[in-house]
């Protein structure tokens, strides 16, 4: 799917719910907050996926994502304006990466 001249189709998903995020501390005011607060969605998911790819030593490019190197958990409920369906969809892409579970050596 294209959005103007840019690609707008998700490849993988993780946790898009800002209410199930992670606690962070920032001493500089960000979005009207400073100190401890919760961030979620892509603000948390992007670095989590990056950390997992570093842990398993993988360059997370299209060949890796769409080849046979990754296992996915298919996400079939929820939506982002597009419904989550079985298999590849515009809501979650291929699904949630089943990585090392944090057990890979750094």
N, C-alpha and C positions, 0 to 999 in steps of 0.2 A: 504494500500500500504506500502511496506517495502522498505527501502533504506539501503541496507546492512543488519545489524542486528537492525536497528533503524526504528521507525515508521515515515513516512513522509506524512501522510494524515492530512490535516487541519481539526480541529473540528469546529471552529467558525471563523468568519472574522470580521474585523472592517474597518480600513482605511489603505490600503497598499500603497497609493500614497504618496511618500515623498514630493511632491509639495503641498500637502494640510495638512501639519503637524502643529505643534504647536511651538510657540516661546519659547526658553529656554535661560537661561543665565548661562554661565560657566566662572569662572575667570581663570581656568586652560585650556591651549590649548588642544583641543580635535579634532582630524582629521584636524589639521592645522588651527582651528578656536578657538577664544575665544571671550567673550562678548556675545551679543545676536545673535542667529542664529536659523534656523528652522530645526526641526527633524520631521520625519514622518515614515510611515510604521510601522514595528513591534516595533521600538524604542518608538513610541507614543502609539500604539494600546495595547501592553501588559499591561502597567500600567493603561490604561483606563479601560480595562476589569477587571483587578484586583480591581480597585477602585469601579466599579459597583458591583462586587461580594461582596465586603466588605459592600457596602451601603445596599444591600438587605439581608446581613447576610447569604450568600450561600457559601458553599465549592464547588468550580467549578471543580468537578471531573467528571469522565465518567458517573457515575450514574445520576448526575445532568444534564449534557449536553445531554445525550441520553435518559433520562427518559422523563417524561411529565412536568417537572418543568419549562422549558424555552420556550419562544416564540421567533421565528426567522423571520427575514425579508429575504426572498429568494433573493440572488444576482444572476441575470441572464445575466449580461453583463460584459465584461472585460475578462482578462485571466492572468495567472501567468506561462504561457507555456502550461497549460491545460485550456480548455474553461470553462466559467461559464455556467452552464446548470440549468434547472429547477430541484429543489430538491437537494439532496446531490450530491456534485461533488468534484473533486480534486482541484478545484480552491478556493472555499470558504467554503468547509465543509457543515455544515447545514445552514450557512448564517450568518447574522449579528444579534446579540442578541438584542431583544427588551426588554430592562431592565426597570428600574424605570424612566428613563429619567432624572435622577438626583434628583428625588423627594423623594427618600427613606431617612429615618432618618439614620444618621451615627451610 
